[in-house]
Amino acid sequence: MSAAPSGGRVLPALPGDPSGIGPYRIIGRLGSGGMGTVHAGIDSSGTRVAVKVIHAAQAQDAEFRARFRREVQLSRRVQGPCLIPLLAADPDAAVPWLATAYTPGPTLNQHVSERGPLTGGMLYALATGTAQALAAIHEAGVVHRDVKPQNVVLAPAGPRVLDFGIAHAADGTSVTRTGVMTGTPGWISPEHYRTGTAGPAGDMFAWGALVAYAATGRLPFGAGAPDAVAFRVMSGEPDLDGVPAELRSIVEQALVKDPAERITAADAAQRCRALLAAQTTQALGEDTGHGTTPAAGLIAAGWDMPTLDDPGWHTRPARSRKRLYAVAVAAAVVIGGAAGIALSAATGGPGGRSAESGTATTADAPPDPADGGAAAASRRPRSDTGASTPRGTDEKNPAEATLDTWREARAPRNKAENDVHGAIGTGPWLDPDTYPDLDSEITFHPSRGEVYVATTGHELPSVAVQELARTACLGLRDLSGFYPDFTYREYVLVDAARKDGPSIVWEDDFRADTGCETSLTDRTTEGEGQATDWQPSASGLRAAQIPSDDEDVIRVADALANRIFSAWQGNSRITTDPDRLGHENMSVGFDPGTQVVYVWAKKPAWDRSARDAWGKLAARESCDALRDEAKTWAHWPYTRYAVLILDDAARRAGEAGEDFLRWGSVSDCAV
């Protein structure tokens, strides 16, 4: 079911349609399909959303409800460029629903049918954006499985890939009917026709067909009876006449019959981006330095879709978004007094802003053009844990941000600054189930070249700080591509909900960190990926190694082991690979006493690099699996996990044979 089948236009509500769903007021319909209806909704701040509601008859089907719940889980798991963010959902409601950001525009299928194939910058932007979206999906360990023109919206800001209705995890876990072929004829890979295999390579086969269709207006394997199309997909050559030569070579690599030889989404995105950069430079008639421009900026430069002003949305003036300003906890509160919590807005807050007028009272010193951001570039990321007296107050390290410089920062004043919040993300930045009251305030310190992101509502654990840091880094890098005069260089995260008062928990240079990779490094705890409030133990491991007869434990252990095998091996079929994992050298066990799940690999020969790589992957999969189980079963007792390398020979020799790599709780899972 497409989230915008009407081209984004609001259609009148029908008798019996709800007036509200969850926190959203329903004002009309965006479309309907065999599975349900997509309503046009508005939240209390006036934000436009698309609310997908399942038909009542489907909601009574337990298997269908499980599939919908899986769709919600996967949508929450995937975030990235050219994807439509999930804002909220209730898969367990009497009538299940989910809400996404409203994305106006026709589908690729509608556009090609009405206006013909895409050309020039539009074509290259579509290829780049959709490949980027699939790269983000695959990086999250998910397979889309229904890439087709009907599931690509041509929005004013660029292409958007939607619909995770039949998506599943790359580890093979999914909820589908046995023997049912999922996907749409003509957009199904050869291996899926032959064996039912659906992996990232299958998505790339459909992507190649999608780009060919966008360039030519023709289905690359023709139309007709499904079995005839299937035969051509498995045995015939695609019709690529009309696809530009430089793009055709990439499409051909996506459409090869052998999935092992297909181009990956990340490689396709990189190569298409280079073509888009060259196309944009030619269109502008000069060298604009697009070789270093983020892909989002290139897509915007090559994109040409009008913004639709649909009067159906204009039911009443939207109220401005409520902002929660940074929390300053009075000393009396800390010691148990009744002074309460004071919002910094009451005293001007960051930037001296008045809570009533919303105007800034702090002088705005312009950035020093002679500095060129050199001072900011020389600053190091924060390694302290955000004590109430930040490290930046040390006179020996005056360049770091401090709580004082945060309070000096002002509200946004120009278009680029106002767009920062949207660039970081229009949906929830962290899991709304885990952090339901999280809110943020973004302020700016031009003379220091710093963007401050202050959060309230929840004290953030280190894993949430890491995720938010990476999200902010990626958003600011993309925004700087849209606005060449965006002079900021650093971003600073302030956790204003800490019990000992606001603290700076992260500081980094988003321009220097080109891949936003340093944001994956834990700088708020001494041990990366290690909880500080508990530790696994050898005795707990021994208890976990005792076989269990609990059916739920056996089911979860088997599913978790298989998803780790799949994520670690990927598409590899090399059974002689010395790093290969299977039931003979990796196990999952449960310690009922401490309610910890242990995952151990018997790979003592692995070096530290291999151990760290596997430990990170196994911890992520374990956390996701236990969190999913806890959401579906309220009394699920196991919420902690530990992953380790086990050396049986060392244990038999009386030595410590356990190398605990990572451990944590489901409350700290990365989004």
C-alpha positions as CSV (number, residue, x, y, z in Angstrom):
1,M,0.0,0.0,0.0
2,S,1.6,3.2,-1.1
3,A,1.8,6.0,1.4
4,A,0.9,8.6,-1.2
5,P,-1.1,7.0,-4.0
6,S,-3.0,10.1,-4.8
7,G,0.2,11.9,-5.7
8,G,0.2,13.6,-2.2
9,R,-3.2,15.3,-2.8
10,V,-5.7,15.3,0.1
11,L,-8.9,13.6,-0.8
12,P,-12.2,14.1,1.2
13,A,-12.8,11.9,4.1
14,L,-15.5,9.3,3.7
15,P,-18.4,8.5,6.1
16,G,-17.1,6.3,8.9
17,D,-13.5,7.6,8.7
18,P,-12.0,8.4,12.1
19,S,-11.6,12.0,13.2
20,G,-8.4,11.1,15.0
21,I,-5.8,8.4,15.2
22,G,-3.3,8.3,18.0
23,P,-2.0,11.9,18.5
24,Y,-3.1,13.0,15.0
25,R,-6.2,14.8,13.8
26,I,-7.5,13.3,10.5
27,I,-8.4,15.8,7.8
28,G,-8.9,13.5,4.8
29,R,-7.5,10.6,2.8
30,L,-4.3,10.2,0.8
31,G,-5.4,6.9,-0.7
32,S,-6.4,3.3,0.0
33,G,-5.5,-0.2,-1.1
34,G,-6.2,-3.9,-0.4
35,M,-4.5,-3.8,3.0
36,G,-5.8,-0.5,4.4
37,T,-6.2,3.3,4.1
38,V,-3.7,6.1,4.3
39,H,-5.2,9.2,6.0
40,A,-3.9,12.8,6.0
41,G,-3.2,13.8,9.5
42,I,-1.9,16.8,11.5
43,D,-0.4,16.7,14.9
44,S,-0.8,19.4,17.7
45,S,2.1,21.5,16.2
46,G,0.6,21.4,12.7
47,T,3.1,18.9,11.3
48,R,1.6,17.0,8.3
49,V,1.7,13.2,8.4
50,A,0.5,10.2,6.5
51,V,-1.3,7.7,8.8
52,K,-1.6,4.1,7.5
53,V,-4.5,2.2,9.0
54,I,-5.1,-1.5,8.4
55,H,-8.5,-2.7,7.4
56,A,-10.5,-4.1,10.3
57,A,-10.8,-7.5,8.6
58,Q,-7.0,-7.7,8.2
59,A,-6.5,-6.7,11.8
60,Q,-8.4,-9.8,12.9
61,D,-5.8,-12.0,11.1
62,A,-3.1,-12.9,13.6
63,E,-0.6,-13.7,10.9
64,F,-1.3,-10.4,9.1
65,R,-1.0,-8.5,12.4
66,A,2.4,-10.1,13.0
67,R,3.5,-9.0,9.5
68,F,2.4,-5.5,10.2
69,R,4.2,-5.5,13.6
70,R,7.3,-6.6,11.7
71,E,6.9,-3.8,9.2
72,V,6.9,-1.3,12.1
73,Q,10.0,-2.9,13.7
74,L,11.9,-2.7,10.5
75,S,10.8,0.8,9.7
76,R,12.1,1.9,13.1
77,R,15.4,0.2,12.4
78,V,16.1,2.0,9.1
79,Q,17.0,5.6,8.9
80,G,18.9,7.3,6.1
81,P,18.8,9.6,3.1
82,C,15.9,9.5,0.7
83,L,13.8,7.4,3.1
84,I,10.5,8.5,4.7
85,P,10.9,8.4,8.5
86,L,8.5,6.5,10.7
87,L,7.1,9.0,13.3
88,A,4.8,6.8,15.5
89,A,2.9,3.5,15.4
90,D,0.7,1.2,17.4
91,P,0.7,-2.3,15.9
92,D,-1.1,-3.7,18.9
93,A,-4.1,-1.3,18.7
94,A,-7.6,-2.7,17.9
95,V,-7.0,-1.3,14.5
96,P,-3.2,-1.2,13.9
97,W,-1.7,2.0,12.4
98,L,1.6,3.7,11.7
99,A,2.4,7.3,10.8
100,T,5.2,8.6,8.6
101,A,6.3,12.1,7.5
102,Y,4.0,13.4,4.8
103,T,5.8,13.3,1.4
104,P,4.0,15.0,-1.4
105,G,4.6,14.1,-5.1
106,P,3.7,11.5,-7.7
107,T,5.2,8.0,-7.7
108,L,7.8,7.3,-10.4
109,N,5.2,5.2,-12.1
110,Q,2.7,8.0,-12.2
111,H,5.3,10.5,-13.4
112,V,6.7,8.4,-16.2
113,S,3.1,7.5,-17.4
114,E,2.0,11.1,-17.5
115,R,5.2,13.0,-18.4
116,G,7.6,10.4,-19.9
117,P,11.1,9.2,-18.8
118,L,13.5,11.2,-16.6
119,T,16.5,12.8,-18.3
120,G,19.6,14.7,-17.3
121,G,20.1,15.7,-13.7
122,M,16.7,14.3,-12.7
123,L,17.6,10.8,-13.9
124,Y,21.1,10.8,-12.2
125,A,19.6,12.3,-9.0
126,L,17.0,9.5,-8.9
127,A,19.6,6.8,-9.4
128,T,21.8,8.3,-6.7
129,G,19.1,8.9,-4.2
130,T,17.4,5.4,-4.5
131,A,20.8,3.7,-4.3
132,Q,21.6,5.7,-1.2
133,A,18.3,4.7,0.4
134,L,19.0,1.0,-0.3
135,A,22.5,1.3,1.0
136,A,21.0,2.6,4.3
137,I,18.4,-0.2,4.4
138,H,21.1,-2.8,3.8
139,E,23.5,-1.3,6.3
140,A,20.7,-1.7,8.9
141,G,20.5,-5.4,8.1
142,V,17.2,-5.1,6.3
143,V,16.1,-6.2,2.8
144,H,13.3,-4.1,1.1
145,R,12.0,-6.9,-1.3
146,D,9.6,-4.6,-3.2
147,V,11.6,-2.0,-5.0
148,K,9.5,-0.8,-7.9
149,P,8.3,2.5,-9.4
150,Q,5.1,2.5,-7.4
151,N,7.3,2.6,-4.2
152,V,9.4,5.6,-5.2
153,V,7.9,9.1,-4.6
154,L,9.3,12.1,-6.5
155,A,9.1,14.6,-3.7
156,P,10.0,18.3,-4.1
157,A,13.3,17.6,-2.2
158,G,14.3,14.5,-4.1
159,P,13.3,10.8,-4.6
160,R,12.0,8.9,-1.6
161,V,11.8,5.1,-1.2
162,L,8.8,3.9,0.8
163,D,6.8,0.9,1.8
164,F,8.3,-1.8,4.1
165,G,5.2,-3.9,3.8
166,I,7.0,-7.1,2.8
167,A,10.5,-6.1,3.9
168,H,12.4,-8.5,6.2
169,A,15.7,-8.7,8.0
170,A,18.7,-9.8,6.0
171,D,19.1,-12.6,8.5
172,G,16.1,-14.2,7.0
173,T,13.6,-13.6,9.8
174,S,10.3,-12.6,8.4
175,V,6.6,-13.3,8.8
176,T,5.2,-14.5,5.4
177,R,2.9,-17.2,4.3
178,T,4.7,-20.4,3.3
179,G,4.9,-20.9,-0.4
180,V,3.7,-17.4,-1.3
181,M,5.9,-15.5,-3.7
182,T,6.5,-11.9,-2.4
183,G,7.3,-9.1,-4.7
184,T,5.9,-7.8,-8.0
185,P,6.5,-9.6,-11.3
186,G,9.1,-7.8,-13.4
187,W,10.8,-6.5,-10.2
188,I,11.8,-9.9,-8.8
189,S,15.3,-11.2,-9.1
190,P,16.3,-14.5,-10.9
191,E,17.4,-16.1,-7.7
192,H,14.1,-15.3,-6.0
193,Y,12.2,-16.9,-8.8
194,R,14.4,-20.0,-8.6
195,T,14.9,-20.6,-4.9
196,G,12.9,-17.9,-3.1
197,T,16.1,-16.2,-2.0
198,A,15.7,-12.6,-1.1
199,G,18.7,-10.6,-0.1
200,P,20.4,-7.2,-0.7
201,A,21.5,-8.4,-4.2
202,G,17.8,-9.0,-5.0
203,D,17.0,-5.4,-4.1
204,M,19.9,-4.3,-6.4
205,F,18.5,-6.3,-9.3
206,A,15.2,-4.4,-8.9
207,W,17.1,-1.1,-8.6
208,G,18.7,-1.8,-11.9
209,A,15.3,-2.4,-13.5
210,L,13.9,0.7,-11.8
211,V,16.6,3.0,-13.2
212,A,16.2,1.5,-16.6
213,Y,12.5,2.1,-16.5
214,A,13.0,5.7,-15.3
215,A,15.4,6.3,-18.2
216,T,13.4,4.7,-21.0
217,G,9.8,4.4,-19.8
218,R,9.9,0.7,-20.6
219,L,10.0,-2.4,-18.4
220,P,13.5,-3.8,-19.0
221,F,12.1,-7.4,-19.2
222,G,8.8,-6.5,-20.9
223,A,5.2,-6.9,-19.8
224,G,2.7,-9.7,-20.2
225,A,1.8,-12.9,-18.3
226,P,3.8,-13.3,-15.0
227,D,5.3,-16.6,-16.1
228,A,6.5,-15.1,-19.4
229,V,8.1,-12.2,-17.5
230,A,9.7,-14.6,-15.1
231,F,11.2,-16.6,-17.9
232,R,12.7,-13.4,-19.4
233,V,14.1,-12.3,-16.1
234,M,15.8,-15.7,-15.5
235,S,17.0,-16.3,-19.1
236,G,16.8,-13.2,-21.2
237,E,18.7,-10.0,-21.5
238,P,17.3,-6.6,-20.4
239,D,16.2,-4.0,-22.8
240,L,18.5,-1.0,-22.0
241,D,18.3,0.9,-25.2
242,G,18.1,4.6,-24.3
243,V,19.9,4.4,-20.9
244,P,22.8,6.8,-21.0
245,A,26.1,5.0,-21.6
246,E,27.8,6.0,-18.4
247,L,24.8,5.0,-16.3
248,R,24.1,1.9,-18.4
249,S,27.3,0.2,-17.2
250,I,26.2,0.5,-13.6
251,V,22.7,-0.7,-14.4
252,E,24.2,-3.7,-16.3
253,Q,26.2,-4.6,-13.1
254,A,23.0,-4.6,-11.1
255,L,21.1,-6.8,-13.6
256,V,23.6,-9.7,-13.9
257,K,22.0,-13.1,-13.2
258,D,24.5,-14.2,-10.6
259,P,23.7,-12.3,-7.3
260,A,27.3,-12.7,-6.2
261,E,28.5,-10.6,-9.1
262,R,26.0,-7.7,-8.7
263,I,27.1,-4.2,-7.6
264,T,26.2,-3.3,-4.0
265,A,24.0,-0.4,-3.1
266,A,26.9,1.5,-1.5
267,D,29.1,1.1,-4.6
268,A,26.2,2.1,-6.9
269,A,25.4,5.1,-4.9
270,Q,29.1,6.2,-5.0
271,R,29.3,5.8,-8.7
272,C,26.0,7.4,-9.5
273,R,27.0,10.3,-7.2
274,A,30.1,10.9,-9.3
275,L,28.0,10.9,-12.5
276,L,25.5,13.3,-10.8
277,A,28.4,15.6,-9.8
278,A,29.6,15.7,-13.4
279,Q,26.1,16.3,-14.8
280,T,25.5,19.1,-12.3
281,T,28.8,20.8,-13.2
282,Q,28.0,20.6,-16.9
283,A,24.5,22.1,-16.3
284,L,26.0,25.0,-14.4
285,G,28.7,25.5,-17.0
286,E,31.5,25.8,-14.4
287,D,33.5,23.8,-11.9
288,T,31.6,24.3,-8.7
289,G,33.6,21.9,-6.6
290,H,30.9,19.3,-6.5
291,G,33.5,16.6,-6.0
292,T,33.3,17.4,-2.3
293,T,29.6,18.3,-2.1
294,P,27.5,15.9,0.0
295,A,25.1,13.8,-2.1
296,A,22.0,15.5,-0.7
297,G,23.3,18.8,-2.1
298,L,23.9,17.3,-5.5
299,I,20.5,15.7,-5.6
300,A,18.9,19.0,-4.8
301,A,20.9,20.7,-7.5
302,G,19.9,18.1,-10.1
303,W,16.2,17.8,-9.0
304,D,13.3,19.7,-10.5
305,M,10.0,18.9,-9.0
306,P,7.5,21.6,-8.1
307,T,6.3,22.0,-4.5
308,L,2.6,21.2,-4.4
309,D,0.5,23.6,-2.3
310,D,-2.6,21.5,-1.6
311,P,-5.4,23.5,-0.1
312,G,-6.7,20.4,1.5
313,W,-4.1,20.8,4.2
314,H,-5.1,24.3,5.1
315,T,-7.8,23.5,7.5
316,R,-6.6,26.0,10.1
317,P,-3.3,27.8,10.9
318,A,-0.7,25.4,12.3
319,R,0.5,26.3,15.8
320,S,4.3,26.7,16.2
321,R,6.1,23.6,17.4
322,K,6.4,23.6,21.2
323,R,10.0,23.7,22.3
324,L,11.2,22.4,25.6
325,Y,14.2,24.4,26.7
326,A,17.2,23.0,28.6
327,V,16.4,22.0,32.1
328,A,18.3,23.6,35.0
329,V,17.7,21.7,38.2
330,A,17.7,23.8,41.3
331,A,19.9,22.7,44.2
332,A,16.9,22.3,46.4
333,V,15.6,19.6,44.0
334,V,18.8,17.7,44.1
335,I,18.6,17.5,47.9
336,G,14.9,16.7,47.9
337,G,13.4,20.2,48.4
338,A,10.3,21.4,46.7
339,A,11.8,24.2,44.6
340,G,10.8,22.2,41.4
341,I,12.3,22.3,38.0
342,A,13.0,25.6,36.3
343,L,13.0,25.9,32.5
344,S,15.8,28.0,31.2
345,A,13.3,29.8,29.0
346,A,12.0,31.5,32.2
347,T,15.3,33.3,32.6
348,G,16.3,33.6,29.0
349,G,17.9,30.2,28.5
350,P,20.5,29.6,25.9
351,G,20.9,32.8,23.9
352,G,19.0,34.9,26.5
353,R,15.7,34.2,24.7
354,S,12.5,35.4,26.3
355,A,9.9,32.7,26.8
356,E,7.2,35.1,25.8
357,S,8.6,36.9,22.8
358,G,10.9,34.2,21.5
359,T,13.4,36.9,20.5
360,A,17.1,36.7,21.1
361,T,18.7,39.2,23.5
362,T,22.4,38.1,23.2
363,A,24.6,40.0,20.8
364,D,25.3,38.1,17.6
365,A,29.0,38.3,16.8
366,P,29.7,37.4,13.2
367,P,32.3,34.7,12.4
368,D,35.8,35.9,11.8
369,P,36.4,35.2,8.1
370,A,40.1,35.3,8.6
371,D,39.9,32.4,11.1
372,G,38.2,30.1,8.5
373,G,37.1,27.8,11.3
374,A,40.7,26.8,12.2
375,A,40.1,27.1,15.9
376,A,37.1,24.8,15.7
377,A,39.0,22.4,13.5
378,S,41.8,22.1,16.1
379,R,39.4,21.1,18.8
380,R,39.2,17.5,20.0
381,P,36.0,15.5,20.6
382,R,34.9,15.4,24.2
383,S,36.1,12.4,26.2
384,D,34.7,13.4,29.6
385,T,31.4,12.1,30.8
386,G,29.8,15.5,31.1
387,A,30.5,16.4,34.7
388,S,28.8,19.5,36.1
389,T,32.1,21.4,35.7
390,P,33.0,20.6,32.1
391,R,36.5,20.1,31.0
392,G,36.3,23.1,28.7
393,T,36.4,25.4,31.7
394,D,40.1,24.5,32.2
395,E,42.2,27.5,31.1
396,K,44.7,25.0,29.5
397,N,41.9,23.9,27.1
398,P,40.0,27.1,26.3
399,A,39.0,26.1,22.8
400,E,36.4,23.5,23.9
401,A,32.8,24.3,24.3
402,T,31.5,25.0,27.8
403,L,28.2,25.4,29.5
404,D,28.8,29.1,29.4
405,T,29.3,29.1,25.6
406,W,26.2,27.0,25.2
407,R,24.2,29.6,27.2
408,E,25.7,32.4,25.0
409,A,24.4,30.6,21.9
410,R,21.4,32.1,20.2
411,A,18.3,30.9,18.4
412,P,18.3,30.4,14.6
413,R,18.0,33.6,12.5
414,N,18.3,32.7,8.9
415,K,17.0,30.0,6.5
416,A,20.0,27.7,6.8
417,E,19.9,27.8,10.6
418,N,16.2,27.2,10.6
419,D,16.7,24.2,8.4
420,V,19.1,22.5,10.8
421,H,16.4,20.7,12.8
422,G,14.9,19.3,9.6
423,A,18.3,18.3,8.2
424,I,19.1,16.3,11.4
425,G,15.7,14.6,11.1
426,T,12.0,15.4,10.9
427,G,11.1,12.2,12.8
428,P,12.2,11.0,16.3
429,W,15.9,11.1,16.6
430,L,15.9,8.2,19.1
431,D,13.5,5.3,19.7
432,P,10.2,7.0,20.8
433,D,9.3,4.0,22.9
434,T,12.5,4.2,24.9
435,Y,12.6,8.0,25.0
436,P,9.0,9.1,24.8
437,D,9.5,12.6,26.3
438,L,12.7,13.5,24.5
439,D,12.8,17.0,23.1
440,S,15.5,19.2,21.8
441,E,16.6,22.8,21.3
442,I,19.1,23.9,18.7
443,T,21.1,27.1,19.1
444,F,24.1,28.7,17.4
445,H,27.3,30.4,18.4
446,P,28.5,32.0,15.1
447,S,31.8,33.5,16.5
448,R,32.9,30.0,17.6
449,G,31.4,28.2,14.6
450,E,29.3,25.9,16.9
451,V,25.9,24.3,16.6
452,Y,24.5,23.3,20.0
453,V,21.9,20.4,20.3
454,A,20.4,20.3,23.8
455,T,18.1,17.5,24.8
456,T,15.6,17.3,27.6
457,G,13.2,14.8,29.0
458,H,15.6,11.8,29.4
459,E,19.1,11.5,30.7
460,L,20.8,9.7,27.7
461,P,23.0,6.6,28.1
462,S,26.2,6.5,26.1
463,V,24.7,4.4,23.3
464,A,22.0,7.0,22.7
465,V,24.6,9.8,22.8
466,Q,26.5,8.0,20.1
467,E,23.5,7.5,17.9
468,L,22.4,11.1,18.3
469,A,25.9,12.3,17.5
470,R,26.1,10.4,14.3
471,T,22.6,11.6,13.3
472,A,23.6,15.2,13.9
473,C,26.9,14.8,12.1
474,L,25.2,13.4,9.0
475,G,22.5,16.0,9.0
476,L,24.9,18.9,9.3
477,R,27.1,17.6,6.6
478,D,24.2,17.3,4.2
479,L,22.9,20.8,5.1
480,S,26.3,22.4,4.5
481,G,26.0,21.1,0.9
482,F,22.8,23.0,0.4
483,Y,24.1,26.2,1.9
484,P,27.7,27.1,0.9
485,D,27.6,30.1,3.3
486,F,26.8,27.9,6.3
487,T,29.9,28.8,8.3
488,Y,29.5,26.4,11.3
489,R,32.0,23.6,11.8
490,E,31.4,22.0,15.2
491,Y,28.4,20.4,16.8
492,V,28.0,20.1,20.6
493,L,25.5,17.8,22.4
494,V,24.2,19.0,25.7
495,D,22.3,16.6,27.9
496,A,20.1,19.0,30.0
497,A,18.3,16.2,31.7
498,R,21.2,14.8,33.8
499,K,20.4,14.6,37.5
500,D,23.4,16.8,38.4
501,G,22.5,19.5,35.9
502,P,23.1,20.1,32.2
503,S,26.4,18.6,30.8
504,I,28.2,18.6,27.5
505,V,28.4,15.0,26.5
506,W,29.8,15.3,22.9
507,E,31.7,17.7,20.7
508,D,33.0,17.0,17.2
509,D,33.9,18.6,13.8
510,F,31.3,17.4,11.3
511,R,33.3,18.9,8.3
512,A,36.5,17.0,9.2
513,D,34.6,13.8,10.0
514,T,33.7,13.1,6.4
515,G,32.1,9.7,7.1
516,C,30.7,10.6,10.6
517,E,32.6,7.4,11.6
518,T,34.1,8.9,14.8
519,S,30.6,9.4,16.1
520,L,30.4,5.6,16.4
521,T,33.2,5.6,19.1
522,D,32.0,5.7,22.7
523,R,33.5,8.7,24.4
524,T,31.2,8.6,27.5
525,T,32.4,5.4,29.1
526,E,35.8,3.9,29.6
527,G,34.9,0.6,28.0
528,E,33.3,0.7,24.6
529,G,30.1,-1.3,24.4
530,Q,30.2,-2.2,28.1
531,A,27.5,-1.3,30.6
532,T,28.7,0.3,33.8
533,D,25.9,-0.8,36.1
534,W,26.6,-4.6,35.8
535,Q,29.1,-7.1,34.4
536,P,28.8,-10.6,33.0
537,S,30.6,-13.4,34.8
538,A,32.1,-16.8,34.3
539,S,29.6,-18.3,36.7
540,G,26.7,-16.8,34.6
541,L,28.3,-18.2,31.5
542,R,28.4,-21.7,33.0
543,A,24.8,-21.4,34.0
544,A,23.9,-20.4,30.4
545,Q,25.7,-23.4,29.0
546,I,23.2,-25.8,30.8
547,P,20.7,-26.9,28.2
548,S,17.1,-25.5,28.7
549,D,13.8,-27.2,28.0
550,D,11.9,-23.9,27.9
551,E,10.3,-23.6,24.4
552,D,10.5,-19.8,24.3
553,V,14.1,-19.8,25.3
554,I,14.9,-22.4,22.6
555,R,13.0,-20.5,20.0
556,V,14.7,-17.2,20.8
557,A,18.2,-18.8,21.0
558,D,17.8,-20.5,17.6
559,A,16.5,-17.3,16.0
560,L,19.3,-15.1,17.5
561,A,22.0,-17.6,16.4
562,N,20.7,-17.7,12.9
563,R,20.5,-13.9,12.6
564,I,24.1,-13.6,13.8
565,F,25.2,-16.3,11.3
566,S,23.5,-14.5,8.5
567,A,24.8,-11.1,9.4
568,W,28.4,-12.3,9.9
569,Q,28.5,-14.4,6.7
570,G,26.5,-12.1,4.5
571,N,26.0,-13.8,1.1
572,S,29.2,-15.9,1.5
573,R,28.8,-19.6,0.6
574,I,32.4,-20.5,1.2
575,T,32.1,-23.3,3.7
576,T,35.9,-23.5,4.2
577,D,36.2,-19.9,5.4
578,P,38.2,-20.1,8.7
579,D,36.1,-17.2,10.0
580,R,32.8,-18.9,9.2
581,L,30.4,-19.4,12.1
582,G,27.9,-22.2,12.7
583,H,26.3,-24.1,15.5
584,E,29.5,-26.1,15.9
585,N,31.5,-23.0,17.0
586,M,28.9,-20.4,18.2
587,S,26.2,-20.8,20.8
588,V,23.5,-18.9,22.6
589,G,22.6,-19.6,26.2
590,F,20.4,-18.2,29.0
591,D,21.3,-17.7,32.7
592,P,17.9,-17.7,34.5
593,G,19.5,-16.5,37.7
594,T,20.8,-13.2,36.5
595,Q,18.5,-13.1,33.4
596,V,21.4,-12.5,31.0
597,V,21.7,-14.0,27.5
598,Y,25.2,-15.1,26.7
599,V,26.5,-15.4,23.1
600,W,29.9,-17.1,22.7
601,A,32.1,-17.9,19.7
602,K,34.8,-20.5,20.0
603,K,37.3,-18.6,17.9
604,P,40.4,-18.2,20.1
605,A,42.6,-17.7,17.0
606,W,40.8,-14.5,16.1
607,D,42.9,-11.3,16.5
608,R,41.7,-8.2,18.3
609,S,40.3,-6.7,15.1
610,A,38.2,-9.8,14.3
611,R,37.0,-10.1,17.8
612,D,35.9,-6.4,17.9
613,A,34.1,-6.7,14.6
614,W,32.2,-9.8,15.6
615,G,31.6,-8.5,19.1
616,K,30.0,-5.3,17.8
617,L,27.8,-7.2,15.3
618,A,26.7,-9.9,17.8
619,A,25.9,-7.2,20.5
620,R,23.8,-5.3,18.0
621,E,21.8,-8.4,16.9
622,S,21.4,-9.6,20.5
623,C,20.1,-6.2,21.7
624,D,17.7,-5.9,18.8
625,A,16.4,-9.5,19.2
626,L,15.8,-9.1,23.0
627,R,14.2,-5.7,22.5
628,D,11.8,-7.1,19.9
629,E,10.9,-10.0,22.2
630,A,10.3,-7.7,25.1
631,K,7.9,-5.6,23.0
632,T,5.9,-8.6,22.0
633,W,5.8,-10.3,25.4
634,A,5.4,-8.1,28.4
635,H,6.7,-10.8,30.8
636,W,9.9,-11.6,28.8
637,P,12.5,-11.8,31.6
638,Y,15.8,-11.6,29.6
639,T,16.8,-7.9,29.0
640,R,20.6,-8.2,29.3
641,Y,23.1,-9.7,26.9
642,A,26.8,-10.4,26.8
643,V,29.0,-11.6,23.9
644,L,32.4,-13.2,24.3
645,I,35.1,-15.3,22.8
646,L,35.5,-18.7,24.5
647,D,38.8,-20.6,24.6
648,D,38.0,-24.1,25.9
649,A,41.7,-25.1,25.9
650,A,42.6,-22.3,28.2
651,R,39.7,-23.2,30.5
652,R,40.8,-26.8,30.7
653,A,44.3,-25.6,31.6
654,G,42.8,-23.7,34.5
655,E,43.2,-20.3,32.9
656,A,40.6,-17.7,32.2
657,G,39.2,-18.7,28.8
658,E,36.5,-16.0,28.6
659,D,37.2,-12.8,26.7
660,F,34.0,-10.7,27.3
661,L,33.8,-8.2,24.4
662,R,30.5,-6.3,24.9
663,W,27.5,-6.4,27.2
664,G,24.5,-4.2,27.8
665,S,20.7,-4.0,28.2
666,V,17.9,-3.5,25.8
667,S,17.3,0.0,27.2
668,D,20.6,1.0,25.6
669,C,20.0,-0.5,22.2
670,A,21.0,1.8,19.3
671,V,18.0,2.9,17.2
